[in-house]
């Protein structure tokens, strides 16, 4: 795959084309949904640093590791904010982490796959990574808030429940004991933690983790993804 043609250029050019159309139509504000992938991928940060909206993923590191998704999100969001500065179009960005919650479609996306693997694969060993989860309905409310509140500006990280994979599995097992969960976990050190303090100061509130997990699993069942 030629990443520049298939991933990077559509992400950046597509974003700029929409913003140009919004500028021509005299739209007052645009809320751009970016990703925590544009925030968190930077090996140069100090250990145990809590990452906020001032942090950006390192573009060169994304290229070196061939993490084209992270690079595309980083480039597109930075271009959107630069476009805002140069044209005066009001652009606010939301950077969600792993988005769970009830699904409307039966096909599997990257976030859904994270939970399905924990429920179905029964891995002998899995890394005990931090999982930063946010409910899709809470993301929708964050987007609406960023659009409607006059004081909203710049970037907002949308991350609610930060939990180790083993602890997440323990919660799932307590709710649904009969699925095929991972058996063992290996520890991972020096992981990045993201903060949604800025979004919460805007008035954002979020659902309990159990509510998100239950509604996720029940919607997967209804879609036939757990058969």
C-alpha positions, -999 to +999 in steps of 0.1 A: +000+000+000+012+035-008+004+052+025+007+087+012-018+081-016-043+058+002-043+071+037-025+104+042-036+125+012-074+116+016-073+124+053-056+158+049-071+169+015-106+156+025-105+176+057-093+208+040-119+205+012-147+203+038-134+232+057-131+253+025-167+245+017-177+255+052-158+288+049-175+295+016-209+287+031-202+311+060-205+283+086-199+298+120-182+268+137-169+234+127-163+205+151-137+182+137-135+147+152-099+137+154-085+110+176-063+103+206-040+089+180-031+125+172-022+131+208-005+101+224+021+087+201+054+103+212+082+084+227+100+115+239+076+123+267+088+118+303+077+086+320+042+088+337+034+122+321-003+128+319-010+139+283-033+168+276-044+189+246-010+206+243+006+173+233+009+160+198+019+127+183+054+128+168+050+128+130+085+114+124+079+086+149+046+077+132+065+075+099+093+054+113+069+029+129+046+030+098+016+040+120-002+056+091-035+060+110-019+080+137+001+101+112-031+108+091-050+119+122-021+141+134-016+157+100-053+163+094-060+178+128-030+201+127-040+212+092-075+219+104-064+240+132-039+259+110-067+265+085-087+280+114-059+304+123-053+316+087-089+320+076-108+328+108-131+298+105-139+287+140-127+251+143-129+230+175-115+194+176-125+164+196-099+136+202-117+105+215-099+073+227-113+038+222-150+043+214-173+016+228-211+015+235-240+003+214-234-001+177-258+007+148-242-015+122-232-052+121-198-047+106-168-046+129-147-014+133-114-011+151-128-001+185-154-029+185-127-054+176-109-045+208-137-057+230-146-086+207-111-100+210-114-099+248-147-117+247-141-144+221-105-152+214-094-168+247-057-159+242-031-178+262-013-145+269-021-108+263-003-076+272-018-059+302-021-025+284-039+005+296-072+008+278-087+043+275-124+040+268-151+064+260-188+058+253-200+067+218-229+086+233-206+106+255-185+115+224-217+126+207-225+148+236-189+162+236-193+171+200-226+189+206-212+207+236-181+218+215-205+231+189-230+249+211-209+264+239-195+298+229-165+294+251-154+262+235-121+265+215-091+245+204-087+208+212-105+185+236-095+150+246-125+127+251-113+098+274-132+086+305-123+052+319-086+044+320-082+008+329-057-021+326-067-049+302-068-074+330-090-052+351-113-047+321-115-084+316-124-089+353-153-064+350-165-082+318-162-116+334-183-104+364-210-093+340-207-121+314-189-151+330-193-175+300-172-159+273-138-170+262-115-145+280-077-142+278-060-165+303-028-147+313-014-112+311+021-097+307+029-064+323+036-033+302+055-003+316+056+035+310+022+038+293+006+071+283-024+084+303-047+110+287-066+136+306-101+149+297-100+176+324-104+204+299-135+189+284-150+182+319-144+219+328-166+227+298-194+208+316-190+173+300-201+143+320-199+106+311-215+072+317-203+046+342-180+019+327-204-009+334-232+008+315-209+012+285-198-024+286-233-039+291-248-018+262-218-028+240-221-065+246-259-065+242-257-047+209-229-071+197-253-100+206-281-084+187-259-079+157-247-116+158-211-107+165-209-130+195-224-161+179 
